[in-house]
Amino acid sequence: MTDDPLGVTVCEDGLARPPWAVTPGMMRDYYDTEWGMPVDGESAHFERLCLEGFQSGLSWATILRKRPAFREVFCDFDVDTVAAFGETDVERLLTDARIIRHRGKIEATIGNAAATIALRDAVDGGLVSLLWSFRPDRTPTPETITEVPTSSPESVAMSKELRRRGFRFVGPTTMYALMEALGIVDTHLVGSFRRGSSGVWAPDGSPRARR
C-alpha cells in the first residue's frame, strides 16, 4: 500500500481509499458498495436515520456488525410495524444482546416511526423528500480526513426541523453523518475511487442531479 495517514491510501488492489476503509473486510465492503449511495423508499431512509441514532457515542463498525439483528428485531424497519410497538416490545428489545440495549434509543426509534407516519400527510414525499430538501448547493471537497466536516448549516437545519416534528436522536452531527451515508453530501476524499460515484455530485463538488 501507499500510505498517507490523513489522505487516501492506494490499497493492494490498486484502488485509493480513506484510512477507515483500507483494511479488507466489513468496513471496506461497506465503503466500496454502500456508503454515500442514495437509497430508495421510506423504510430504507428510516433505517439509516435510526441506525445513525443508535451509533451516537459508538463506532459505526459496532452498528454494522449488529445491523442484521437490528433489521430482524425492527422488522426491516417497516415504519407502520415499528410505530405499533409497545412497552412489551421495548422490554423484549432491552434483553436482546444482539442490538444496542439503550432504552432511550429504542423508544426514540418507535417514536420516530410515528413521526415518519405523520410526515406522510404533512410533507409531499414524506420523510424522503424532507431529508433531501436539505441538500446543499455544493458538497465539500476534502483531501484529508481532517478536512471532512462533522456538521453543516444544512445538518443543523435538518436537525431542528426533525426535532420540531417529533424526532429524537437527530442532532446536527448525527444528521450530517446521515447526509454523508445517503449521498446528500459527498465527503469521499478527493482522490478516492469512490469520489463522485453516487451520481448526485461531480468530483469537483458541483451537483449532477436532483432527486
C-alpha positions as a printed Julia matrix, in Angstrom:
211×3 Matrix{Float64}:
   0.0    0.0     0.0
   0.93   3.65   -0.5
   0.11   5.37    2.78
  -0.94   8.88    3.67
  -2.06   8.91    7.31
  -4.7   11.58    6.64
  -5.48  11.27    2.94
  -6.25   8.4     0.63
  -4.27   5.18    0.59
  -3.68   3.2    -2.58
  -4.53  -0.32   -1.47
  -3.23  -3.67   -2.68
  -5.97  -3.82   -5.34
  -4.83  -0.51   -6.78
  -7.83   1.48   -5.52
  -7.48   4.59   -3.37
  -9.5    4.68   -0.13
  -9.63   6.71    3.1
  -7.87   5.39    6.22
 -11.01   3.8     7.7
 -11.58   1.62    4.62
  -8.09   0.37    3.77
  -8.29  -2.98    5.6
 -10.11  -5.74    3.71
 -13.31  -6.76    5.45
 -16.62  -5.37    6.62
 -15.78  -1.67    6.69
 -14.07  -1.73    3.29
 -17.01  -3.6     1.78
 -19.4   -1.03    3.23
 -17.3    1.82    1.86
 -16.97   0.24   -1.58
 -20.64  -0.61   -2.06
 -22.94   1.38    0.25
 -21.56   4.46    1.95
 -22.57   7.66    0.21
 -25.03   5.96   -2.13
 -28.69   7.06   -2.33
 -31.33   4.54   -1.3
 -34.95   4.16   -2.34
 -38.07   4.33   -0.26
 -39.28   5.33    3.15
 -38.1    2.22    5.01
 -34.54   2.49    3.7
 -34.28   6.14    4.74
 -35.9    5.4     8.1
 -33.44   2.57    8.72
 -30.45   4.8     8.09
 -31.83   7.57   10.27
 -32.41   5.11   13.13
 -29.03   3.39   12.82
 -27.23   6.73   12.86
 -29.09   7.47   16.09
 -28.03   4.14   17.59
 -24.44   4.87   16.52
 -24.29   8.05   18.61
 -21.39   7.6    21.04
 -20.3    4.34   19.41
 -18.29   3.25   16.37
 -20.0    2.64   13.05
 -18.3   -0.77   12.91
 -20.29  -1.76   16.01
 -23.55  -0.82   14.31
 -22.61  -2.51   11.05
 -21.87  -5.78   12.85
 -25.24  -5.6    14.55
 -27.21  -4.43   11.51
 -28.65  -7.85   10.6
 -30.07  -8.16   14.12
 -31.4   -4.59   14.03
 -33.18  -5.39   10.78
 -34.65  -8.54   12.27
 -35.95  -7.06   15.52
 -37.26  -3.89   13.86
 -39.0   -5.84   11.08
 -36.78  -4.47    8.29
 -37.6   -1.0     9.61
 -41.13  -1.12    8.29
 -42.43   2.18    9.63
 -46.01   1.12   10.33
 -44.91  -2.03   12.13
 -42.35  -0.24   14.31
 -44.77   2.55   15.17
 -47.13  -0.06   16.62
 -44.51  -1.38   19.09
 -45.48  -1.05   22.74
 -43.87  -1.39   26.15
 -43.74  -5.18   25.85
 -41.68  -4.79   22.7
 -39.38  -2.29   24.39
 -38.74  -4.68   27.27
 -38.13  -7.53   24.82
 -35.59  -5.46   22.88
 -33.81  -4.44   26.08
 -32.99  -8.11   26.69
 -31.64  -8.75   23.17
 -27.84  -8.61   23.37
 -27.54  -8.66   19.6
 -28.5   -4.96   19.36
 -27.71  -1.8    21.35
 -29.75  -2.14   24.54
 -30.36   1.54   25.18
 -33.9    2.34   26.29
 -33.8    5.91   25.06
 -32.64   4.93   21.57
 -35.14   2.07   21.33
 -38.02   4.3    22.4
 -36.81   7.01   20.02
 -36.91   4.54   17.12
 -40.54   3.75   17.89
 -41.39   7.43   18.3
 -39.54   8.3    15.11
 -41.64   5.75   13.24
 -44.78   7.53   14.42
 -43.26  10.87   13.4
 -42.47   9.44    9.98
 -46.09   8.38    9.53
 -47.2   11.91   10.42
 -44.88  13.3     7.73
 -46.77  11.42    5.02
 -49.64  13.89    5.26
 -47.61  16.92    6.3
 -44.9   16.89    3.62
 -45.24  15.94   -0.02
 -43.0   12.91   -0.37
 -42.78  12.38    3.39
 -39.52  11.57    5.13
 -37.58  11.04    1.91
 -38.42  14.45    0.49
 -37.86  16.18    3.82
 -34.35  14.75    4.22
 -33.33  15.55    0.65
 -34.7   19.09    0.91
 -31.59  19.9     2.96
 -29.18  19.03    0.16
 -26.72  21.94   -0.21
 -25.82  23.72   -3.43
 -22.32  22.25   -3.34
 -20.63  19.45   -1.45
 -17.26  19.56    0.33
 -14.06  18.53   -1.47
 -11.87  17.23    1.38
  -8.41  15.95    0.58
  -7.72  14.63    4.09
  -9.82  13.22    6.92
  -9.2   16.37    8.96
 -10.94  18.43    6.25
 -14.18  16.41    6.45
 -16.88  18.45    8.25
 -18.8   16.98   11.16
 -21.79  19.27   10.73
 -23.06  21.98    8.4
 -25.72  24.69    8.32
 -27.92  22.21    6.47
 -27.47  19.46    9.08
 -28.28  21.96   11.81
 -31.43  22.98    9.96
 -32.37  19.35    9.32
 -31.9   18.51   12.99
 -34.03  21.46   14.06
 -36.83  20.59   11.65
 -36.88  16.9    12.57
 -36.96  17.75   16.27
 -39.82  20.16   15.63
 -41.7   17.27   14.04
 -41.15  14.94   16.99
 -37.98  13.04   16.04
 -35.3   12.24   18.62
 -31.58  11.36   18.48
 -31.29  13.59   15.42
 -28.61  16.07   16.48
 -26.67  18.09   13.87
 -23.62  15.8    13.91
 -25.75  12.67   13.65
 -27.71  14.22   10.8
 -24.52  15.17    8.98
 -23.44  11.53    9.19
 -26.84  10.59    7.77
 -26.38  13.07    4.92
 -22.98  11.5     4.16
 -24.36   7.97    4.25
 -27.22   8.81    1.88
 -25.21  10.86   -0.58
 -27.0   14.11    0.31
 -23.42  15.34    0.64
 -20.32  13.65   -0.79
 -17.38  13.6     1.62
 -15.37  10.93   -0.16
 -11.83  12.23   -0.13
 -10.56  13.78   -3.34
  -8.51  11.02   -4.92
 -10.7    8.18   -3.66
 -12.01   5.87   -6.33
 -15.49   6.42   -4.87
 -15.46  10.2    -5.24
 -18.49  11.22   -7.32
 -19.79   7.65   -7.54
 -23.3    8.39   -6.24
 -24.4   10.18   -9.38
 -25.63  13.05   -7.2
 -22.38  15.02   -7.13
 -19.5   15.57   -9.53
 -15.98  15.03   -8.16
 -15.42  18.81   -8.03
 -18.36  19.23   -5.61
 -20.86  20.57   -8.12
 -24.34  19.0    -8.4
 -25.09  16.41  -11.04
 -28.74  15.6   -10.4
 -31.69  16.49   -8.25
 -33.86  13.84   -6.63
